[in-house]
Amino acid sequence: MAATTASPAYRAVNPATGQTVSEHPVATDEQVEQAIDAAHRAFGDWRARDITERAGTVARISDLFEERAEELAQTITREMGKPIAESRDEAGFAADIFRYYAEHGPRLAADQVLDDTDGAVNVIQRRPLGVLLGIMPWNYPYYQVARFAAPNLVLGNTILLKHAEIVPESALAIEKLFRDAGVPEGVYQNLFATHGQVATIIADPRVLGVSLTGSERAGAVVAEQAGRHLKKAVLELGGSDPYVILSTDDPRQAARDAVAIRLENTGQACNSNKRLIVMDDVFDEFVDELVAQVSGLRPADPAEEQEGTYAPLSSESAARTLVDQIERAVAAGGTLHVGGRRAEREGFYVEPAVITDIPQDSDVYREEFFGPVLAVYRVSSDDEALALANNTPYGLGSTVFATEPERAERFAEQLDAGMVGANHSPPEAANMPFGGVKRSGFGRELGPLGMDEFVNKRLMSVARPR
């Protein structure tokens, strides 16, 4: 590889103030080569250890996430603007994920005995592949890494982790935590890599797979690179999840519930309820309550716990993009009821917005609103609601509510998504698989399925003595 001049491409900027917190130079090509070599060399020893020993190390990672939850939470909030209470929850969720795989990983990776044939014992074994590359996003800096790293460390894979450019301090905090937990040298390494270096890593024959959580555009690039080099890939991409209200006894409470979900992480979640599809007999009351709930919110520092406030978006570019999308939605024929403008204060704040009836034939309809936008659509039948719910290039999550349980379940069965909830949102937990279909990506993380992606499901057949 040709030499690369290091430059401060990884930069932590406080979204509440717009002020730079720290800058970190990108890796040189030599450092990337050294990291790949170290991960490759570490794999032999790491895979040879008993799986219970690896699980014990992962359990210590869980312990440290719990012990350092406050420090870790402050880092997230400072770097990407997540409300501090949610940042604490995220550190705790990461601890839960590592604990789940520490406790259940050895059982999930156990040999599966098949029927004997011709005097031979036949077993499906789950064996690690080798060096993996993880490309992780900024919106959940610890949780996303945990989903990828926890099962693969238990399995015996080694990891190169390229985190998002705007959360370098979170990336370094994770690496230090792993080191303090006793993860051997070379088994987990943070890399402040460039996009060009990512392509080089994927192409390297010592790297056996890549997992990306991010945008549809980034996923398409990584999938193309992985395919060209015949590497296993897992992609968790965007979403435009439908949240369908077929019937409800309390439209206003239903609206309050929808707002609470949509504004989690300031709307910056791939599986948020981005399209609210509401039956016409409750539509007006539902929208009125959405507007009432959103109108009372004011911008505030996410490091301070205050009721009735909203946090900034993660970056200046995120704020500009969201305002542009809202303006294009209105220009296309949508009705903006409230919000949608930059707040008059420093930082990357965008007023939470309620917008109705964005035309389905508009370009902006097919885009993902990655921020506090409640987009609402009126329907007059279950068939119309279903057609609208499935009219999206994405297929991550979806939720339907109805006072008649059978109606909700019947509707849910017809939704094109990787995660579907009837009369509640699909659960997010360490033991529940996460992933989508269509342009939301492929592969699964978390739960038992999270152990089954980056493995060699090897058939071992041993002849018995006659």
C-alpha positions in Angstrom: 0.0 0.0 0.0 1.1 3.5 -0.7 1.8 5.7 2.3 -1.0 7.9 3.6 -0.5 11.2 5.3 -2.4 11.3 8.6 -4.9 14.1 8.9 -7.6 15.0 11.6 -10.5 13.3 9.8 -12.1 11.9 13.0 -13.5 14.8 15.0 -15.7 15.0 18.1 -18.0 18.1 18.0 -20.5 18.8 20.7 -23.9 19.0 18.9 -25.3 21.3 21.6 -22.7 24.0 21.0 -21.1 23.2 17.6 -17.7 23.4 19.4 -14.9 20.9 18.6 -14.1 18.6 21.5 -11.2 16.7 20.0 -9.5 15.7 16.8 -7.8 12.4 15.9 -5.6 11.7 12.9 -6.6 8.9 10.5 -4.5 5.8 10.5 -1.6 5.5 8.1 -1.6 2.7 5.6 1.3 1.2 7.6 -0.8 1.2 10.7 -3.7 -0.5 8.8 -1.4 -3.2 7.6 0.0 -3.7 11.1 -3.5 -4.0 12.5 -4.6 -6.6 9.9 -1.4 -8.6 10.6 -1.9 -8.4 14.4 -5.6 -9.6 14.1 -4.5 -12.4 11.8 -1.8 -13.6 14.1 -4.0 -13.2 17.2 -6.7 -15.4 15.6 -4.7 -18.6 16.0 -4.4 -18.3 19.8 -7.9 -16.8 20.4 -9.7 -19.6 18.4 -7.7 -22.3 20.2 -8.9 -21.2 23.6 -11.9 -23.0 25.0 -15.1 -21.2 24.3 -15.9 -20.9 28.0 -12.7 -19.0 28.4 -13.6 -16.5 25.7 -17.0 -16.2 27.2 -15.4 -15.4 30.5 -13.6 -12.5 28.9 -16.8 -11.2 27.3 -18.5 -11.4 30.8 -15.8 -9.1 32.1 -16.5 -6.7 29.3 -20.1 -6.7 30.5 -19.0 -5.9 34.0 -17.0 -2.9 32.9 -19.8 -1.5 30.8 -21.9 -1.5 34.0 -19.1 -0.1 36.2 -18.3 2.7 33.7 -21.8 3.5 32.6 -21.8 7.1 33.7 -18.5 7.9 32.1 -19.4 6.2 28.9 -22.8 8.0 28.8 -21.2 11.4 29.2 -19.0 10.6 26.2 -21.9 9.7 24.0 -23.8 12.8 25.0 -20.8 15.1 24.4 -20.0 13.6 21.0 -23.4 13.0 19.3 -26.0 14.7 21.5 -28.0 11.8 22.9 -30.0 12.8 26.0 -28.0 11.7 29.0 -30.6 9.4 30.4 -30.8 7.5 27.0 -27.0 7.4 26.9 -27.0 5.7 30.3 -29.6 3.2 29.0 -27.4 2.5 26.0 -24.4 1.7 28.1 -26.6 -0.7 30.1 -28.0 -2.3 27.0 -24.5 -2.9 25.7 -23.7 -4.6 29.1 -26.8 -6.8 28.7 -25.7 -7.9 25.2 -22.2 -8.9 26.3 -23.7 -10.7 29.3 -26.2 -12.6 27.1 -23.5 -14.0 24.8 -21.2 -14.7 27.7 -23.9 -16.8 29.3 -25.6 -18.3 26.3 -22.9 -18.2 23.6 -21.2 -21.6 24.4 -24.6 -23.3 24.2 -25.6 -21.6 21.0 -22.3 -22.6 19.3 -22.5 -26.2 20.5 -22.1 -29.1 18.1 -25.3 -30.3 16.5 -25.4 -34.1 16.1 -27.0 -35.5 13.0 -28.1 -39.0 12.2 -25.3 -41.6 11.9 -24.6 -42.8 8.3 -22.7 -45.8 7.2 -21.1 -46.2 10.6 -20.0 -42.6 10.8 -20.8 -40.0 13.5 -21.9 -36.7 11.8 -21.8 -33.4 13.5 -22.4 -29.8 12.5 -19.7 -27.7 14.1 -19.7 -23.9 14.4 -16.2 -22.6 14.0 -14.9 -19.1 13.7 -13.9 -17.6 10.3 -11.0 -15.4 11.3 -10.5 -11.6 11.0 -13.7 -9.5 10.6 -14.2 -5.9 9.9 -16.9 -4.0 11.6 -18.1 -0.6 10.3 -20.3 1.0 12.9 -22.5 4.1 13.0 -22.6 7.1 15.3 -26.3 6.9 16.5 -25.7 4.1 19.0 -21.9 4.1 19.6 -21.8 1.3 22.1 -24.9 -0.7 21.4 -24.1 -1.2 17.7 -20.6 -2.4 18.5 -21.9 -4.8 21.1 -24.3 -6.4 18.7 -21.4 -7.2 16.3 -18.5 -7.8 18.7 -20.1 -9.9 21.5 -21.1 -13.0 19.6 -18.0 -12.9 17.4 -15.6 -12.6 20.3 -17.3 -15.6 22.0 -17.1 -17.6 18.7 -13.3 -16.9 18.4 -13.2 -14.4 15.6 -10.9 -11.3 15.8 -12.1 -7.8 15.1 -11.0 -4.7 13.3 -13.5 -1.9 14.2 -13.9 1.2 12.0 -16.3 3.5 13.9 -18.0 6.6 12.6 -15.9 9.7 12.2 -17.9 11.8 14.6 -17.6 9.5 17.7 -13.9 8.9 18.0 -13.9 9.3 21.8 -16.6 6.5 22.1 -14.5 4.3 19.8 -11.4 4.8 22.0 -13.4 4.2 25.2 -14.6 0.9 23.9 -11.1 -0.2 22.9 -9.7 0.7 26.3 -12.6 -1.1 28.1 -11.9 -4.3 26.1 -8.2 -4.1 26.9 -8.9 -3.6 30.6 -11.3 -6.6 30.5 -8.4 -8.8 29.3 -9.1 -9.1 25.6 -5.7 -10.2 24.2 -3.6 -7.9 22.0 -4.8 -8.0 18.4 -8.2 -9.6 19.1 -10.0 -6.2 19.0 -8.5 -3.1 17.5 -10.0 0.3 16.8 -9.0 1.8 13.4 -9.5 5.4 12.4 -9.6 4.3 8.8 -10.5 6.2 5.6 -13.0 4.9 3.1 -10.1 4.0 0.8 -8.5 2.0 3.6 -11.8 0.2 4.3 -11.8 -1.0 0.7 -8.2 -2.2 1.2 -9.1 -4.1 4.3 -12.1 -5.8 2.7 -9.9 -6.9 -0.2 -7.2 -8.4 2.0 -7.3 -12.2 2.0 -6.7 -12.3 5.7 -10.1 -10.6 6.3 -13.0 -13.1 6.0 -16.1 -10.9 6.6 -17.5 -7.5 7.1 -20.5 -6.1 9.0 -21.8 -2.7 8.4 -24.6 -0.7 10.1 -25.2 2.5 8.3 -26.9 4.1 5.3 -28.3 2.4 2.3 -25.6 4.1 0.2 -22.7 2.9 2.4 -24.2 -0.5 2.5 -24.3 -0.7 -1.3 -20.7 0.2 -1.6 -19.5 -2.3 1.1 -21.7 -5.0 -0.4 -20.2 -4.5 -3.8 -16.7 -4.6 -2.4 -17.4 -7.7 -0.3 -19.0 -9.4 -3.3 -16.1 -8.6 -5.5 -13.8 -10.4 -3.1 -16.2 -13.1 -2.1 -16.5 -12.1 1.5 -19.4 -12.8 3.8 -21.3 -9.5 4.7 -24.0 -8.5 7.1 -25.7 -5.2 6.4 -28.1 -3.4 8.7 -29.2 -0.3 6.8 -32.0 2.3 6.8 -35.6 2.0 7.5 -38.9 3.8 7.0 -41.0 1.7 9.4 -44.8 1.9 9.2 -46.6 2.3 12.5 -50.3 1.5 11.7 -53.3 2.5 13.8 -56.3 0.5 12.5 -58.4 1.2 15.6 -58.0 2.5 19.1 -60.2 3.4 22.0 -58.0 6.4 22.8 -56.5 8.3 19.8 -54.8 10.8 22.0 -53.0 8.3 24.1 -52.0 6.5 20.9 -50.5 9.7 19.6 -48.6 10.3 22.8 -47.2 6.8 22.6 -46.2 7.4 19.0 -44.4 10.7 19.9 -42.4 9.0 22.7 -41.1 6.3 20.3 -40.4 8.7 17.4 -38.4 11.2 19.5 -36.2 8.5 21.1 -32.6 9.5 20.2 -34.1 12.6 18.6 -35.5 10.4 15.9 -32.1 9.1 14.8 -32.9 5.4 14.9 -33.1 3.1 11.9 -36.1 1.3 13.3 -38.1 4.3 14.5 -41.8 4.7 13.6 -41.1 6.9 10.6 -44.5 6.6 8.8 -47.6 6.8 11.0 -50.5 5.3 9.1 -53.8 6.1 10.7 -57.4 5.2 10.0 -59.5 8.2 9.0 -62.1 7.9 11.9 -59.4 8.7 14.4 -56.9 10.6 12.2 -57.9 14.2 13.1 -57.8 13.6 16.8 -54.5 11.7 16.5 -52.8 14.5 14.5 -54.2 17.2 16.9 -52.5 15.4 19.8 -49.3 15.0 17.9 -49.2 18.7 17.3 -50.0 19.5 20.9 -47.3 17.2 22.2 -44.6 18.5 19.8 -45.6 22.2 20.1 -44.7 22.3 23.8 -41.1 21.0 23.4 -38.1 23.3 23.7 -34.4 22.8 22.8 -32.1 22.0 25.7 -28.6 20.7 26.5 -28.8 16.9 26.3 -26.4 16.7 29.2 -29.1 18.1 31.5 -32.1 16.0 32.4 -35.1 18.3 31.7 -38.7 17.4 31.0 -40.4 18.8 27.9 -37.2 19.3 25.8 -35.6 18.0 22.7 -31.9 17.4 21.9 -29.8 18.4 18.9 -29.1 16.3 15.9 -25.7 14.7 15.7 -24.1 17.1 13.2 -24.5 20.2 11.1 -24.9 18.1 8.0 -27.6 16.0 9.7 -29.6 19.2 10.6 -29.3 20.7 7.1 -30.3 17.4 5.4 -33.4 17.0 7.6 -34.6 20.6 7.0 -34.1 20.2 3.3 -36.2 17.0 3.3 -39.0 18.7 5.2 -39.0 21.6 2.8 -39.1 19.3 -0.2 -41.9 17.3 1.4 -44.0 20.5 1.7 -43.1 21.5 -1.9 -44.3 18.1 -3.1 -47.7 18.6 -1.5 -47.3 17.6 2.2 -48.8 19.7 5.0 -46.5 20.9 7.7 -48.4 21.4 10.9 -45.6 22.4 13.3 -41.8 22.6 13.5 -39.3 21.7 10.9 -37.0 24.7 11.2 -33.6 25.3 12.8 -34.0 26.4 16.4 -32.7 29.9 17.1 -29.8 28.9 19.3 -26.3 27.5 18.8 -25.9 23.8 18.0 -27.6 21.4 15.6 -31.2 21.7 16.8 -34.2 21.1 14.4 -37.7 21.7 15.8 -39.7 18.4 15.9 -42.1 18.4 13.1 -45.6 17.0 12.2 -46.3 16.6 8.5 -49.2 14.9 6.8 -50.0 13.4 3.5 -46.6 13.4 1.7 -47.5 12.2 -1.8 -46.5 8.6 -2.4 -45.2 9.5 -5.9 -42.8 12.1 -4.6 -39.0 11.4 -4.3 -39.0 12.5 -0.6 -41.6 9.9 0.3 -39.2 7.1 -0.4 -36.4 8.7 1.7 -35.7 8.1 5.3 -36.3 11.0 7.7 -33.4 10.6 10.2 -34.6 13.0 12.8 -37.7 14.2 14.8 -40.2 14.2 12.0 -43.7 12.6 12.5 -45.0 11.9 9.0 -48.7 10.9 9.1 -50.9 9.3 6.4 -54.7 9.0 6.4 -56.3 5.7 5.2 -59.8 4.4 5.1 -59.4 0.6 5.0 -57.1 -2.2 6.1 -56.2 -2.9 2.5 -55.3 0.7 1.9 -53.2 0.7 5.1 -51.4 -2.5 4.1 -50.6 -1.2 0.6 -49.2 2.0 2.0 -47.2 0.2 4.8 -45.5 -2.1 2.3 -45.0 0.7 -0.3 -41.4 1.4 0.7 -38.0 0.3 -0.5 -37.1 -0.6 3.1 -38.1 -3.5 5.3 -36.7 -3.2 8.7 -39.4 -3.0 11.4 -43.2 -2.4 11.5 -46.0 -2.2 14.0 -49.8 -2.4 13.8 -52.4 -1.7 16.5 -56.0 -2.6 16.6 -58.6 -3.1 19.4 -59.4 -6.5 17.8 -56.3 -8.8 18.4 -57.1 -11.1 15.4 -57.3 -8.1 13.1 -53.9 -6.8 14.2 -52.2 -10.2 13.9 -53.8 -10.9 10.5 -52.5 -7.5 9.3 -49.0 -8.1 10.8 -48.7 -11.4 9.0 -48.8 -9.5 5.6 -46.1 -6.9 6.4 -42.8 -7.0 4.5 -40.3 -6.5 7.3 -37.6 -8.3 9.3 -39.3 -7.4 12.6 -43.1 -7.1 13.0 -45.1 -6.2 16.1 -48.9 -6.7 16.6 -50.3 -4.4 19.3 -46.8 -3.5 20.5 -43.5 -2.5 18.9 -41.1 -5.4 18.1 -39.0 -5.9 21.3 -35.4 -4.8 21.4 -33.4 -7.1 23.7 -30.2 -9.0 23.7 -32.0 -12.3 23.0 -34.2 -10.9 20.1 -32.9 -11.0 16.5 -32.5 -7.7 14.7 -32.4 -7.1 11.0 -34.4 -6.4 7.9 -35.2 -7.2 4.3 -35.3 -5.3 1.0 -33.0 -2.3 1.1 -32.8 -2.4 4.8 -30.1 -5.0 4.4 -29.5 -8.7 5.1 -28.3 -10.9 7.9 -29.3 -10.8 11.6 -27.7 -9.6 14.8 -28.6 -10.4 18.4 -30.3 -13.4 19.8 -29.5 -16.9 18.7 -29.2 -15.8 15.0 -26.4 -13.4 15.9 -24.2 -16.4 16.6 -24.9 -17.9 13.2 -23.5 -15.2 10.7 -19.7 -15.3 10.8 -19.2 -19.0 11.4 -18.0 -21.9 9.4 -21.0 -24.3 9.8 -18.7 -27.3 9.2 -19.8 -30.9 8.8 -17.5 -33.2 10.7 -18.0 -36.9 9.9 -15.9 -39.4 11.9 -16.0 -43.1 10.9 -16.5 -45.5 13.8 -14.2 -48.6 14.1 -15.9 -51.7 12.7 
